[in-house]
Amino acid sequence: MALSKELGWIIGVSLSIFASWVGAASKLAIRASWKDVSGPGPHSPLVLARSKLKHGIGMFGMAIVNPACGVGAMAFANPSLLAPFSGLTLVWVVLFSKRTTGEEPTRTQVVAACTIILGEIVVTLCGDHEDDELLNIDLFNDIYRSSGMVWYFTCFAAFYALVILGTYSQDKFLQRVAWGLAGGSI
């Protein structure tokens, strides 16, 4: 049974919300991995292994799962309806930061999260629910095989390799900058 075009936006919004959950869980996992090893050392092999596992899971979520859900959502809903949902990642981070990293959100962060939720409700109710053209896999393949996209991914991979090297730096400031770039550039 084919999904009616009028209801496809619901799947798109659901995928976008799921992508925001994955993004938040990934960012919190990376933060937790850093907190595991940021205290005075030396750290046991179990702590180091757990930290690397959290970091790996976080990076996989941010680099693979989150973008795949975001791109998939655009096959069902208008991008103008979906774009604001990327802000939901901050909401989930604020909601779950105390439980996952032990960091209490500030009042400003809670107000910001509430404002984002209100904005998402308004966009969902009042946004464009019609899709002018359904996207298909051939269009995605054409876009991702274009020379501009290949050049972008090549440059991004080189940049990201440098960032990952920075996370192993002995300089704590450079290490923190690298961790921030690693999480923020995905």
Disulfide bonds with the S-S distance in Angstrom:
none
